[in-house]
Every structure is written in structure tokens, then in C-alpha cells.
Amino acid sequence: MQKRHLHSLPALLLSLAAGPLACFQGDDLDLDDLAEAETEALDEDGGEDPDEGEHPALEAPAPAEGDTTPELTLLVNGSSTPELVRSATELVMSAEVRDDIGVERVEFYLGEELVETDTEAPYEARLVAPDASFNGAHALVAVAYDEAANTTEDAIELAVEMPETGTLEWVYEGAPGEDWVGVFPGPDGGALVVGRDRLLRVSAEGEALSSWDFPYPISVATADHGGGIIALGANAGTAGTLFFSRFDADGIVTSVQLVPEFGDVEEGFSITDAAVGHNDRLMIAALSSYAGQETARLSSVTNTDEVVEEWHRYQLREGERSLGAPARVAVGPSGEIFMTVEFALDSDSAWGQVRRYGQGGYQHWYSEDAQPKSSGDLALAVNEHGVFAGGRQEGEAAIRKFDELGEQLGLYYLDGEALTAMELIDDELVYVTRGGNSVDGVVGRMSVDGEPRWSVTTDEGLANPSNPEDLAVTRVGHVYVLSELDLGAPRLARFHP
């Protein structure tokens, strides 16, 4: 069978108008004659055979009569004359566009590199100026296209002059005796500090902005999936009752909840750590008394009905043998639960171990014991790149890396006496270590394979080493380190990434 080209409907109608009736013989239709008639009609009318050259419908539209090019104004962080950038920040490029026909799209460039294309108002693109590697003059360009193929562009030259990587920017000190539990990224590049008695909001410039008082003492705080905070404590008025407050990413309280009978109603309990798992389940590691024995437990609390589900419970000691006290909890990318535990012989000698639990508390594996370390410091971080546990190894700060099956993949030594906190940011680790008599503690950044990026002392200007307890990393890379000074006053330091 001979194949025929399928021509456009307008061309077919045109051929019929030119007299194709001669092609009909009774009820028969000669396709060859019809195609020839169509071609002749197009030629007589000055048209083209659709099989030759480009189809008219695919040609670029000509600018409409009287159409003008778009009017475009580029702004960077809301200004057409942005100030010198001196610190890591997010740059928001926005375009104000006007056109008499309509705007098709706006392209944003850093020099000649396309950053983003936006097809809907408001037309915006975002990029991060992360550190001193971005220093210099940069051309930020916006190109607007209207629906008639007209274009126009606007450009701004942005100057960047940041300090070298890891620079201490400022320090905010609390009152002696004030107890801070954790630090989290706050709005506008600032920090949210969770204390035993209140939540404090600190600006990116180091000024205290506002605070919210807790009705019960707080012992642990963790981040939720939406960028907010959950602060947990034991209800001092009713033994066994769990208390927690939820805050949004701006540090505004959204709920205050009580979970009765979480622990023993007579002996009470203490929380060692918490993390938010899948379906917003709150995973809690706690110490409590049960049947006269000190026990450790891993439990979950649902986000909606406050139902407590106990995943795992065990006694801390079996005779003289330690079975490991829970230290830190983390949730893996597939919902599995990881916990570091500490086997303490005395105040100067202890071992650390990493355990993995599945749904309902089934223990999948536990790591080989780490070497003796300082008591109480077993930091933990987990993502798709591995399981990272930190503390002290052979007298030095160190991080151990494991795969999902518990095999140790690496051991990385760091400056400092012991690692106290760390956070995974994609394929990098941000960490802080405690100093000692002969070594400074540091805050630093390294790859997940142990390649160092930068590090700087945390104790600049201090007569005695501080005791770092927590850290937080902002969206653009600033690092907040929460520590305690030798006189018992808390200290919040901000470091440039």
C-alpha cells in the first residue's frame, strides 16, 4: 500500500475550492489526483507545498504592529543600588516588568551563567553568596522576553567583600547561672536559643529580640520537619507527665501539650534526647525507674493524639555490668532509628556504641565499642551519606562513619579533646569540639569522607576553654555555637561560613 502524507486541513479545503470535483468519478476518490489538485491550487495562490520547507505555523511570530519592547527594572534584595555584601547571605534578584502585549519569561544571570528562568510574576531568582570565595565584583543580569519576541535587559554590579572562612563575627553572653539547652536557625539569619526556662530569639547582629517563658523546665529540644522546634521536659508538678511546646520557624509558640503517665508516676523520668521521625512521630530516649530498677527506654509519641508507644526498654545494669545509657537519637532517611549509648565505668572511663532500630524497636545492629572517651559526649548525625557518631578516640576528638549495615567506613580525628556536637548539611559535616589544657576547641567543616574544609578556634579571647554543647547552621552557612563558660554563663557565638 502506498503511504500518503497527511496535509493540513486548511490546505485541503483550499484544494477543494480550486476545483477538485474532476477527481471524483461516481463514489470513487482518487487520492493521487486530489493531492495533485491541492498542490496546483497552492502554487496558483502563491503558497508552498507543506512538504517543502518550514510549516507556516512553526515560524516565529512577527512583532505586532505598534508593539514595544518590555520595560524592565532589576532589583537585588529590593534595591537597584545594593550595598556592599560583607557577610554570607541569600541574594534575591527580582524583575519589575511591564509590556503592552504580555511577558513570556524573565531570565536571570550571574555573569553569563543562567541562574533561573521565571515565567510567572513576581519574577524572581535566588542565589547564595556563601563565603569569601564569592568576593569581587559580579554582574547580575535580567533579560525579559515579551510574547512578540521583543527583549530587553537590565544589569546591576554587585560588590562582595567577606571575611575569610571561619571568622568569629560576634558573641552574645547570657547571665551567670542561666541554662541553655540548644540552638536552632532563626528567622532572617538569626538564632533561636532554647533555655531551661525560656526560648530566646537573637538577631543576625547579635541582639536579643524577644523571649517566651516555658511553664515547665525544659531538658531537650529538637527540630521538626517544617523548620520549627519542639522543646520537651518533665512536668515538675505531676511525676510521669511529659510536657512539650511546639514553635514555628519564627520562634512563635503554636501549641503546649501534656502527655500523662509517660514515665513512672512515683519516680518520674528524665529525657536524654529526642528526634522527629516519619509521620511526625516524636522519638524520645529517656531514663526512668521501673519496678525499682533504673531503666532506659525508647518511645514514640504521635503528633495528633499523644499516644505513647514504647519501642524498647532495658535495664541499665545487669549486676556490675553496664548495658549502656542512651545519649543521642537520630532518624535515618528511611525512618529507621539510631541511638548512641554510653557504657560508663567511672567518671573518667567510658565506651560508646551506635545502635540501629527498626519499626517497633527491633534492634538491627550495634557497632563495636569505641575506645575510652570523656563521659557524656556521643554526638550523632544521619543522612543518605552514612551514620556519623562523634566523641573521643584515644584522647582526641574523633568522628566514626558507618554504613547502613553497621560496618565502620572511616575514623576521622579532629583538633580538640572531644567532639560535642555536629550537623550534616548535604555532603558535609559541621562540627564543634571541646578544648582542654593543651588544646583549643574548634568549630569546623569537613566532607562526609573526612576531607577538611576549614576550622577555627571557638575560644578566641577566652582565658579558659569553653564547653561547647550544641550548634546550628543557617540556610546560607553561618554557624552558631552554644557553649558554657567556666563561670557558668552561657555563650552564643556566630561564625562566618
C-alpha positions as CSV (number, residue, x, y, z in Angstrom):
1,M,0.0,0.0,0.0
2,Q,1.3,3.4,-0.9
3,K,1.8,5.8,2.0
4,R,0.3,9.3,1.8
5,H,1.3,12.5,3.5
6,L,-1.4,13.9,5.8
7,H,-1.7,17.6,4.8
8,S,-3.2,20.3,6.9
9,L,-6.9,20.9,6.9
10,P,-6.7,24.5,5.5
11,A,-4.6,23.3,2.6
12,L,-7.1,20.5,1.9
13,L,-10.1,23.0,1.8
14,L,-8.1,25.3,-0.5
15,S,-7.6,22.5,-3.0
16,L,-11.3,21.7,-3.0
17,A,-12.1,25.3,-3.7
18,A,-9.8,25.3,-6.7
19,G,-12.0,22.7,-8.4
20,P,-11.1,19.2,-7.4
21,L,-14.5,17.8,-8.4
22,A,-12.9,16.4,-11.5
23,C,-11.2,14.0,-9.2
24,F,-14.5,12.3,-8.4
25,Q,-15.8,9.6,-10.6
26,G,-19.1,8.4,-9.0
27,D,-18.3,7.4,-5.5
28,D,-14.6,6.9,-6.1
29,L,-11.9,9.3,-4.8
30,D,-8.5,9.2,-6.5
31,L,-6.0,10.3,-3.7
32,D,-3.2,10.9,-6.2
33,D,-5.4,13.3,-8.2
34,L,-6.6,15.0,-5.0
35,A,-3.1,15.6,-3.8
36,E,-2.1,16.9,-7.2
37,A,-5.1,19.3,-7.2
38,E,-4.1,20.6,-3.8
39,T,-0.6,21.2,-4.9
40,E,-1.6,23.1,-8.0
41,A,-4.1,25.2,-6.0
42,L,-1.4,26.2,-3.6
43,D,1.0,27.1,-6.4
44,E,-1.6,29.2,-8.1
45,D,-2.3,31.0,-4.9
46,G,1.4,31.7,-4.2
47,G,1.5,29.2,-1.3
48,E,4.1,26.5,-0.6
49,D,3.9,22.7,-0.5
50,P,3.8,21.8,3.2
51,D,6.2,19.0,2.4
52,E,8.8,21.5,1.3
53,G,10.5,23.9,3.8
54,E,9.1,25.0,7.1
55,H,5.4,24.9,8.0
56,P,4.0,28.4,8.3
57,A,2.6,27.5,11.8
58,L,6.1,26.8,13.1
59,E,7.6,30.1,12.0
60,A,8.4,32.7,14.8
61,P,5.6,35.3,15.1
62,A,6.4,38.7,13.8
63,P,6.2,41.6,16.3
64,A,2.7,43.0,16.4
65,E,2.3,46.4,14.7
66,G,2.9,49.1,17.2
67,D,4.3,46.7,19.8
68,T,7.1,48.0,22.1
69,T,9.9,46.2,24.0
70,P,9.3,45.4,27.6
71,E,10.2,47.9,30.3
72,L,12.4,46.2,32.9
73,T,14.0,47.2,36.2
74,L,16.2,44.7,38.0
75,L,16.4,44.8,41.9
76,V,18.7,42.9,44.2
77,N,17.2,42.4,47.7
78,G,14.7,45.1,46.8
79,S,17.2,47.7,45.7
80,S,18.5,48.9,42.3
81,T,21.7,50.0,44.1
82,P,22.5,47.2,46.6
83,E,25.0,47.7,49.3
84,L,28.4,46.1,49.6
85,V,27.9,42.4,50.7
86,R,30.1,41.8,53.8
87,S,28.6,38.5,55.1
88,A,27.2,35.3,53.7
89,T,23.7,36.0,52.5
90,E,20.9,35.0,50.1
91,L,20.6,37.3,47.2
92,V,17.0,37.7,45.8
93,M,17.0,39.0,42.2
94,S,13.6,40.4,41.2
95,A,12.4,42.0,38.0
96,E,9.7,44.6,37.6
97,V,8.4,44.2,34.0
98,R,5.8,46.0,32.0
99,D,4.7,45.2,28.4
100,D,1.7,46.2,26.3
101,I,1.1,42.7,25.0
102,G,2.4,40.4,27.7
103,V,5.6,39.0,29.3
104,E,6.6,35.5,28.3
105,R,9.5,35.0,30.6
106,V,12.4,36.5,32.5
107,E,15.9,35.0,32.6
108,F,18.3,35.8,35.4
109,Y,22.1,35.5,35.0
110,L,25.2,35.7,37.2
111,G,27.6,37.0,34.7
112,E,27.0,34.7,31.7
113,E,25.7,31.8,33.8
114,L,21.9,31.3,33.8
115,V,20.6,31.2,37.4
116,E,16.9,30.7,36.8
117,T,14.1,31.3,34.3
118,D,10.7,32.5,35.7
119,T,7.5,32.5,33.6
120,E,5.1,34.0,36.2
121,A,5.0,37.2,38.2
122,P,6.5,38.0,40.6
123,Y,9.7,37.3,38.6
124,E,12.4,36.2,41.0
125,A,15.6,34.2,41.3
126,R,17.6,33.3,44.4
127,L,21.3,32.5,44.8
128,V,23.5,32.3,47.8
129,A,26.8,34.2,48.4
130,P,28.3,31.6,50.7
131,D,31.8,32.8,51.7
132,A,35.0,34.6,50.8
133,S,35.3,32.6,47.6
134,F,32.5,34.8,46.2
135,N,34.4,38.1,46.8
136,G,34.8,40.5,44.0
137,A,32.5,42.3,41.5
138,H,29.7,40.4,39.9
139,A,27.3,41.3,37.1
140,L,23.7,40.3,37.9
141,V,21.6,40.5,34.7
142,A,17.9,40.1,34.0
143,V,16.6,39.6,30.4
144,A,12.8,40.0,29.7
145,Y,11.0,38.5,26.7
146,D,7.5,39.5,25.6
147,E,5.1,37.4,23.7
148,A,6.0,39.1,20.4
149,A,9.7,38.1,20.7
150,N,10.9,41.5,21.8
151,T,13.7,41.5,24.5
152,T,15.2,44.0,26.9
153,E,17.7,43.6,29.7
154,D,18.9,45.3,32.9
155,A,22.1,44.7,34.9
156,I,23.5,45.6,38.4
157,E,27.1,45.3,39.5
158,L,27.3,43.7,43.0
159,A,30.4,44.1,45.1
160,V,31.2,41.3,47.6
161,E,33.8,41.7,50.4
162,M,33.5,39.0,53.0
163,P,36.0,38.0,55.8
164,E,38.0,34.8,55.4
165,T,36.3,31.5,56.1
166,G,35.5,30.6,59.7
167,T,35.8,34.1,61.2
168,L,34.2,34.8,64.5
169,E,31.6,37.5,63.9
170,W,30.2,38.2,67.4
171,V,29.4,36.8,70.8
172,Y,26.2,37.0,72.9
173,E,26.5,36.1,76.5
174,G,23.7,35.1,78.9
175,A,23.6,35.7,82.6
176,P,25.6,33.5,85.0
177,G,23.5,30.6,86.1
178,E,21.2,30.7,83.1
179,D,21.0,27.3,81.5
180,W,20.7,26.9,77.7
181,V,19.6,23.6,76.2
182,G,20.0,24.0,72.4
183,V,20.3,26.4,69.5
184,F,18.5,26.4,66.1
185,P,18.4,28.6,63.0
186,G,16.0,31.5,63.4
187,P,14.3,33.9,61.1
188,D,16.3,36.4,59.0
189,G,19.6,34.7,59.6
190,G,19.3,34.9,63.4
191,A,19.1,32.2,66.0
192,L,16.6,30.6,68.4
193,V,18.0,29.6,71.7
194,V,16.1,27.1,73.9
195,G,16.9,27.6,77.6
196,R,15.7,25.7,80.6
197,D,13.1,28.4,81.3
198,R,12.6,30.3,78.1
199,L,13.0,30.5,74.3
200,L,15.2,33.4,73.3
201,R,15.3,35.0,69.8
202,V,18.6,36.5,68.8
203,S,19.0,38.6,65.6
204,A,21.7,38.1,63.0
205,E,23.5,41.1,64.5
206,G,23.6,39.5,68.0
207,E,20.8,41.4,69.7
208,A,18.2,39.8,71.9
209,L,14.8,40.4,70.3
210,S,12.2,38.6,72.3
211,S,11.6,35.6,74.6
212,W,8.9,33.2,75.6
213,D,8.7,31.7,79.1
214,F,8.2,27.9,79.5
215,P,5.6,26.8,82.0
216,Y,7.8,23.8,82.9
217,P,11.5,23.2,82.9
218,I,12.9,22.1,79.5
219,S,15.6,19.4,79.2
220,V,15.8,18.7,75.5
221,A,14.9,20.4,72.2
222,T,14.7,19.1,68.6
223,A,13.8,20.4,65.2
224,D,10.7,19.3,63.3
225,H,10.3,18.7,59.6
226,G,8.9,22.2,59.0
227,G,11.8,24.2,60.4
228,G,10.2,24.6,63.8
229,I,11.2,23.5,67.2
230,I,9.8,21.1,69.8
231,A,11.0,21.7,73.4
232,L,10.5,18.8,75.9
233,G,10.6,18.5,79.6
234,A,9.2,16.6,82.6
235,N,6.2,18.2,84.3
236,A,7.5,19.1,87.7
237,G,4.1,19.3,89.2
238,T,3.0,15.7,88.2
239,A,5.6,13.0,88.1
240,G,5.5,10.9,85.0
241,T,3.9,13.6,82.8
242,L,5.7,14.7,79.6
243,F,5.5,18.3,78.6
244,F,6.3,19.7,75.2
245,S,5.9,23.0,73.4
246,R,5.9,23.5,69.6
247,F,7.3,26.6,67.9
248,D,7.2,27.6,64.2
249,A,10.3,28.7,62.3
250,D,9.9,32.3,63.6
251,G,10.0,31.1,67.2
252,I,6.3,31.7,67.8
253,V,4.6,29.1,70.1
254,T,2.0,27.1,68.3
255,S,1.0,24.5,70.9
256,V,1.6,23.4,74.5
257,Q,0.8,19.8,75.3
258,L,0.9,17.4,78.2
259,V,1.2,13.6,77.9
260,P,0.3,12.0,81.3
261,E,1.8,8.8,82.5
262,F,4.7,8.9,80.1
263,G,7.0,7.9,82.9
264,D,6.7,6.3,86.4
265,V,4.2,8.3,88.4
266,E,6.2,8.0,91.5
267,E,9.8,8.1,90.4
268,G,9.4,10.3,87.4
269,F,11.8,10.3,84.4
270,S,14.5,12.4,82.6
271,I,14.8,12.9,78.9
272,T,18.2,12.4,77.3
273,D,17.4,13.2,73.7
274,A,14.6,13.4,71.1
275,A,14.1,13.4,67.3
276,V,11.2,13.7,64.9
277,G,10.6,10.7,62.7
278,H,8.3,9.8,59.9
279,N,4.7,10.8,60.1
280,D,5.8,13.4,62.7
281,R,6.3,10.8,65.3
282,L,8.4,12.2,68.2
283,M,11.1,9.6,69.1
284,I,12.2,10.1,72.8
285,A,15.1,8.5,74.6
286,A,14.6,8.7,78.4
287,L,15.8,7.3,81.7
288,S,13.2,6.3,84.3
289,S,12.6,3.8,87.1
290,Y,10.6,0.7,86.5
291,A,9.9,-2.0,89.2
292,G,12.6,-0.5,91.3
293,Q,15.2,-0.7,88.6
294,E,16.8,2.2,86.6
295,T,15.8,1.6,83.0
296,A,16.4,3.2,79.6
297,R,13.6,3.4,77.1
298,L,13.0,4.4,73.5
299,S,9.4,5.6,73.0
300,S,7.4,7.5,70.4
301,V,4.6,10.0,70.7
302,T,2.2,10.6,67.8
303,N,1.7,14.2,66.7
304,T,-2.1,14.2,66.9
305,D,-3.5,12.0,69.7
306,E,-0.5,12.0,72.0
307,V,-0.5,8.2,72.2
308,V,2.7,6.8,73.7
309,E,4.2,3.7,72.0
310,E,7.1,2.1,73.8
311,W,9.7,0.8,71.3
312,H,12.4,-0.6,73.5
313,R,13.1,-0.8,77.2
314,Y,16.0,-2.3,79.1
315,Q,17.7,-2.1,82.5
316,L,20.9,0.0,82.6
317,R,22.8,-2.6,84.6
318,E,23.0,-6.3,85.0
319,G,24.8,-6.8,88.2
320,E,28.1,-4.9,87.9
321,R,27.8,-4.9,84.1
322,S,26.7,-1.7,82.3
323,L,24.2,-2.2,79.5
324,G,24.6,1.3,78.1
325,A,22.7,4.5,78.8
326,P,21.1,6.4,75.9
327,A,22.9,9.5,74.8
328,R,21.6,10.8,71.3
329,V,18.8,9.8,69.0
330,A,18.5,10.4,65.2
331,V,16.2,9.3,62.4
332,G,17.5,7.9,59.2
333,P,16.3,8.7,55.7
334,S,14.1,5.6,55.6
335,G,12.6,6.1,59.0
336,E,15.0,3.8,60.9
337,I,16.0,5.0,64.4
338,F,19.7,5.3,65.5
339,M,20.8,5.8,69.1
340,T,24.2,6.2,70.7
341,V,24.7,4.7,74.1
342,E,27.4,5.1,76.7
343,F,28.9,2.4,78.9
344,A,30.4,4.2,81.9
345,L,32.8,2.6,84.3
346,D,33.6,5.7,86.2
347,S,33.7,9.5,85.5
348,D,36.9,9.2,83.5
349,S,36.4,6.0,81.6
350,A,33.5,5.2,79.2
351,W,32.8,3.5,75.9
352,G,30.4,4.5,73.2
353,Q,28.2,2.4,70.9
354,V,25.8,3.0,68.0
355,R,22.6,1.1,67.7
356,R,20.0,0.9,64.9
357,Y,16.4,0.1,65.5
358,G,13.6,-0.7,63.0
359,Q,9.8,-0.2,63.3
360,G,8.6,-1.1,66.8
361,G,12.0,-1.1,68.4
362,Y,13.6,-4.2,66.7
363,Q,17.3,-3.9,67.1
364,H,19.0,-4.4,63.7
365,W,22.7,-4.0,64.7
366,Y,25.1,-2.3,67.1
367,S,28.6,-1.1,66.4
368,E,31.8,-2.3,68.1
369,D,32.5,-0.3,71.2
370,A,34.6,2.9,70.7
371,Q,37.7,3.4,72.8
372,P,37.5,5.2,76.2
373,K,36.2,8.7,75.9
374,S,35.1,11.6,78.0
375,S,31.8,10.9,79.7
376,G,28.6,12.2,78.1
377,D,29.6,13.2,74.6
378,L,28.3,11.0,71.9
379,A,27.1,13.2,69.1
380,L,25.1,11.6,66.3
381,A,24.1,12.6,62.7
382,V,22.5,10.5,60.0
383,N,21.6,11.0,56.3
384,E,21.9,9.2,53.0
385,H,25.7,9.5,53.1
386,G,26.1,7.5,56.3
387,V,25.8,7.3,60.1
388,F,28.2,9.5,62.0
389,A,29.0,9.2,65.7
390,G,31.4,11.5,67.4
391,G,33.1,11.8,70.8
392,R,36.7,11.0,71.8
393,Q,39.0,8.3,70.4
394,E,42.4,7.6,72.0
395,G,42.5,11.0,73.7
396,E,41.4,13.1,70.7
397,A,38.2,14.4,69.2
398,A,37.0,12.0,66.5
399,I,34.1,11.0,64.3
400,R,33.3,7.4,63.2
401,K,31.4,6.8,60.0
402,F,29.2,3.7,59.5
403,D,27.2,2.4,56.6
404,E,23.5,1.3,56.9
405,L,24.6,-2.2,57.9
406,G,26.8,-1.0,60.8
407,E,30.2,-1.5,59.1
408,Q,32.7,1.2,60.1
409,L,33.8,3.0,57.0
410,G,36.1,5.7,58.4
411,L,37.6,7.2,61.5
412,Y,38.4,11.0,61.4
413,Y,40.5,12.7,64.0
414,L,39.9,16.4,64.7
415,D,41.5,19.2,66.8
416,G,40.2,19.3,70.3
417,E,39.8,17.0,73.3
418,A,36.3,15.6,72.4
419,L,33.6,16.2,69.8
420,T,30.4,17.5,71.4
421,A,28.0,18.3,68.5
422,M,27.7,18.0,64.7
423,E,25.2,18.6,62.0
424,L,25.0,17.1,58.4
425,I,24.5,19.6,55.6
426,D,24.1,17.5,52.5
427,D,27.5,16.0,51.8
428,E,29.4,18.0,54.5
429,L,29.6,17.8,58.3
430,V,29.8,20.9,60.5
431,Y,31.2,20.1,64.0
432,V,32.4,21.6,67.2
433,T,34.9,20.2,69.7
434,R,35.8,20.9,73.3
435,G,39.3,22.1,74.2
436,G,41.5,21.0,77.1
437,N,44.5,22.2,79.0
438,S,46.8,21.9,76.0
439,V,44.5,22.1,73.0
440,D,41.8,24.5,71.8
441,G,38.3,23.5,70.9
442,V,37.4,24.3,67.3
443,V,34.4,24.7,65.0
444,G,34.9,23.4,61.5
445,R,33.5,21.9,58.4
446,M,34.6,18.7,56.5
447,S,33.3,16.5,53.8
448,V,31.5,13.2,54.7
449,D,34.7,11.4,53.6
450,G,36.8,13.3,56.1
451,E,38.3,16.0,53.9
452,P,38.7,19.2,55.9
453,R,37.2,22.4,54.6
454,W,38.0,24.9,57.4
455,S,38.3,25.1,61.2
456,V,38.8,27.9,63.7
457,T,39.1,28.1,67.5
458,T,35.9,28.6,69.4
459,D,37.7,30.1,72.4
460,E,39.1,33.3,70.9
461,G,39.6,35.9,73.6
462,L,38.8,33.4,76.5
463,A,41.2,32.8,79.4
464,N,39.9,29.2,79.9
465,P,38.3,26.8,77.4
466,S,34.6,26.9,77.0
467,N,32.4,23.8,76.9
468,P,30.5,23.7,73.6
469,E,27.2,22.0,73.8
470,D,25.3,22.5,70.6
471,L,25.5,24.1,67.2
472,A,23.2,25.2,64.4
473,V,23.8,26.1,60.7
474,T,21.7,28.7,58.9
475,R,20.5,28.4,55.3
476,V,23.4,30.4,54.0
477,G,26.0,28.7,56.1
478,H,26.5,30.8,59.3
479,V,27.4,28.6,62.3
480,Y,26.0,29.3,65.7
481,V,27.8,27.6,68.6
482,L,26.2,27.4,72.0
483,S,28.7,26.8,74.9
484,E,29.1,27.3,78.6
485,L,31.9,29.5,80.1
486,D,33.9,28.5,83.1
487,L,31.9,30.8,85.4
488,G,28.6,29.0,84.4
489,A,27.4,31.7,82.0
490,P,26.1,30.6,78.6
491,R,27.6,31.9,75.4
492,L,26.3,32.1,71.8
493,A,29.0,32.7,69.1
494,R,28.3,33.3,65.4
495,F,30.9,32.2,62.9
496,H,31.1,33.2,59.2
497,P,31.0,30.1,56.9
